[in-house]
Amino acid sequence: SQQLRRHRSSSLRTSSFSMIYNHLLRTSLTSYCHLLIILLIISSSLLHNDIVVKASPIIKDKQHLTAIAELKRLVPPPTKQIGGSTEVDAINDDAYYARFLSVNEWDPIKTESSIRQSIEWRKRVQPQKLRPRHCPTLCRQYAWLALATGPGSKMILNDNGDNDDQLQDDTNNDYKKKKNQPPLDPPYNCPPLQSWRTTKHGLPITYFRCWKWKPELASSKESETHLAYHIHHLLRRIPNNRKKDVSRICVIFDMRGFETYMLPHIHKCINILRCQYPGRAGAMCFINVPIYFTTVWKIISPWLDDEIRSKVFFAERGVDDVEKAVGFLNGMKIKTGLF
């Protein structure tokens, strides 16, 4: 009987130790998993913050270098960085001057007025300081999507139809009081555990959904702000690759829902891209264009300069969604840098 009591006591101790050990093991594993998730989120956020220096094209041509030096003499770089961050679209960078020269036959005299105007525009608009809250009406429409990869990245592509009560002008006080507003898009930083998507050439991709775009609901100022924010957003999404010059962007235009009243707004978008961001267009791909768009293109085409016009592609009829459009572009030879 004494041996039996000892055996029971030993069994109870062993059982207690086993329970405590299993509890600690489960607690440790849970804590470890939580810690791992937190670290992944933090590292993902840090990875996509705009803190890396983008590779600049190496300009070797003596005539080009001479033209840049002369243009800098005519229009000296601002002493203070005002139009772009030190990493993206920096005004005091030779590449900034080179892009303007490249669309003006490398003629400093011809380029002087356009680059001077662009510097003044950047002083006024300050693209590097813009955030989604500065253009809420258009950022809630989900018309200009910054494509990403990773968990949940394709959920934003789901189209549940237009929600008219969410597309009102944000200056309306009643609108501000509404609850459950959709988040502003695109977010300034990449969502946790996701990464910005590019073509195989390295061009960051924006997917434009014409049927979602309601430009008439935003003020002229917000329209300008939104486009400046989005182009700067595209530039920030360019991969940091020092082995390859990637300085251009890609936009896939899904033209379902296009209406002719949009033409003045399209003209304004083109002017900002052409006048403020020359040499940045890499691929402008149109899908699902209406039958009558050939006539519309005759109106739009003269608004483009030769540099942008050469980057426009009309996908064949079978290319009818964004995934097929990306595949279509991946099969093409596309200019990625300045040269």
N, C-alpha and C positions, 0 to 999 in steps of 0.2 A: 504493500500500500504506500509506503514511503517512496519507493522507486516510482510508483505510478504518479504520485504528486509531483515529484521532481520532473518526470517526463512531461506532465501537463504544463508545469511552470515553464519548462524549456520551450515547449511548443508555442505557448502564449508569447514568450519573449521573441521567438523567431518570427511569429506571425506579426507582432507589433513592429519589429524592425523592418519586415518586408513591406508592411503598409506604409510606414514612414518613408522608406526608400522609394517606393513606387510613387508616393505623393510628391516627394522632392524631384523625382525624375520627370514627372508630368509637368510640374511647375517650372522646372528648368527649361524643358523643351518648349513650353508655351512662351516663357520669357525670351528664350533664344529666338523663336520664330518672330515674336513681336519686334525684338531688337533688329533682326535681319530685315524685316519689312521697312522699319523706320530708316535704317541705313540705306536701303535701296532707293527709297523715296528721296532722301536728302541728296544722295549721289546723283540721282536722275535730275533733280532740280539744279544742282550745281553744274552738271554737264551741259545743260541747255541755257544757262544764264549767259548773257552777252558779255563774256569776260575774256574771250579768246581773240587773238589778233588774226585777222584774215590774211591769207597770202595775197600779195599784190603782184601784178604782172611785172616781169623784168623787162624794162624798156632799153633796148640796146642800139636801135637805129639812131645814128648821129643826127639825121634831119629831124627825127621826132623829138629827140632830146633838145635840139636847138629851138624847135617850135614851142616846146613846153617852157623853156627858160624865157623866151620872149613873151609868151602869154603871161607868165608870172610877173614879168617886169611891167606889163601893161595893166594887169589886174593882180596886185600882190595878194597872197593868201591872208585871210584875217589873222590878226595876232592871237585872237582867242577862238577856240573851236566852237562854232555856233550852229553848224548845219548838220552835223552827223557826229556820232560818237567817235572816240579815237580809234575804234576797231572797225567801224562800218561807215563807208561813204565819207571818209574824212576829206574836208575841203583842202587841207594843206598837203594832201598826197599828190604826187606826180600823176598817179592813175586817174585822179579826178579831172585834172586838166587834160590828160590824154583822151579821155572819153569824149569831151566836148570837141577837141580838135579832130578826132577821128570822123565825126559826122560833118565836119566843115573843111574837108580836104587838107587838114593839117595847116590851115592858114590862121595865124594868130590874130591878124587884123579882122578877119571875118568872124572869128570866134569871140572876140572881146566883149561885144554887147550881150551875147547869150549867156556867157559864164558870169558876167557882172550881174545880170538880172537874176540868175539862179542863186547866187550868193545872197542877194537881197531877199529872195523868196525864202531861203532857209533861215535867215535871221527872223523873218516874220512868222513862219509856220513852225519852225523848230521840230522837225520830224523825230529826232532822237528822244524828245521828251513826251511824245504822244503815247497815250494808253487807251484801251477800249472805252474807258469812261468819258473820254473827250468826244466820242462819236457814237453814243448809245443807240440812237435810232437805227443806224445802219448796221451796227454790230449785233443787234438782236434779230436781224433778218436772216442770218445764216445763208447769205447769198455768196459771200466770198470765203471759202473754206480753206484753211491751211492744212494740207494733207499731212497725216502722221501715220506711224506704224506702232504696233504694240497693243496691249489689252485695252479694249473699248474704243480704239481709234476709229472704227468704222460705224459706230453707233450714230455719229453725227450725220452720216450720209443718208440715214433713214428719213424719208420725206413723208410727213404726215399731213401735208397740205398747208396752205397759208392760214395763219391765225391772225385775222384782221385786227382783233382787239389788242394784239401785241405789237402791231406795226404802226402805232400812232406816233405823232411827234412827241418827243420826250419833254418838250417845253410845257405840255399840258399838265397842270397840277393834279388832275384826277388820275392821270396815267401814273404819276409818281407814287400815288397811294396804293396802287394795285399790288397784290401779293403774288408770290410764285412766278415772278418774271423769269424768263429763261436767262441763263448766264450770258454775258457778253462774249462775242467770238470774233476773231480768234484771240485766245488768251495771249498775254505778252510773253510768257514763258511756256515751254512745252509741258503738257500734263505729265504727272509722275508715271514712270515705267513706260513712257512712250518716247519716240524720237521723230523728228521731222522727216518727212518722206521726200525723196529726190528721184529724178530720173537716173538711169544708169550712168549718165554723163556727169551727174552731180548737181543738176539744176533743181533748186527747191520748187515745189509745185503748189500752186493755188488753183482750186477748182471753183469756177464761177458758175452759179446756177441762176440763169436769167429769169426763170419763173418766180424766184424768191426775191428778186431785186425790185424795190419800190423807191427809186431815187427821189421821186416827187414828195415823199414824206419828210425828207431831211432838208435843212436849210442849205444854201449855197456854201456857207462857211463849213458846215459839218461834212458836206460832200468832199470838199477839198481836204479837210482834216482826215477823213476816213481813208482816202486814197493815199495820202502821204504816210499815214500810219501803216497801211497795208504794204506799200512798196518797201518801206523801211523794214517791216516785219519779214518780208521776203529776203531782203539782203542779209538780215541777221540769221536767217535759216541756211545760208550758204555754208556747206561743210568747211571745216578748217583743214584744208589740204595744202600743205606747202610744196608738194611735188607736182601739183597741177593747178593751172590758173583757171579757177571757176569764179566768175564774177557776174554771171547772167542769171536770169530768172525764167520760170516757165509758168504760163497760165493756160488752163484748159477752159475754154468758153463753151458751156452747154447752152445752146441758144433756144431751147424749148421755152415757149412763153414770150418770145421777143415781140415787142410792139414798137411801132414807129415813133411814138412819143418819147422813147428813150434816146433817140438820136442826139439831141443837144447834150444830154448827160454823158453819152459815150464820147462826144467831141471833147468835153471837158476832161474826161479821163485820159484821152489820147494826148491832149495838150500837156498835161502834167508829166506823163511818161516821156514824151518827146522833148520837152523843154527843160525839165528838171533832172531827168535820169537817162540821158543819151547813152547808148552803148550798153544798156542793161537788159534789153529784150533778148532772150535766148530762143524761146519757142512760144508762139502764140497759136494754140491749136483750137480750131473750131469744130464742134460736133453738133449733130442734130439741127443743122441750119434749116429754116423753112424754105419752101420751094422758091419763094419770091426774093430770097436773100441776095441773089445775083444782082438784082436792081439796087438793093440797099448797099451792097458792097461798092457799087459805082459811086455812091455818095461818100462812104467812109474812106475808101482807098486814098483819095487826094489829101486827106487829113494826115496821113502817115508820111514820114520821110522814107527814103529808099532803104535806110538801115533797118527800120522796124518792118517795113513791107516785106523785106527778104526773109523775115523770121516768122511769117504767117503761113500756117498750114491748114488746109481744109481736109479733114479726115473723110475717108470713104464711108458710104452709107452703113456698112456693117459695124462701124465703130460708133456705138450708140450709148456707151456709158464710160465712166471715168477710168475704170480698170482697163478697158480696151483702148482707151485713149493713151494711157500711160504706156501700154504695150506697143501701140503704134509709134509713139515718139521714141521708145527705146530701140526700135528697129531702124531709126534714122541717124544720119550723121549730122550732129548739131554743134554749132560753134559755142564754146563755153566761156571763153575769155575775151579779152580786148583784141587780141591778134589771132 
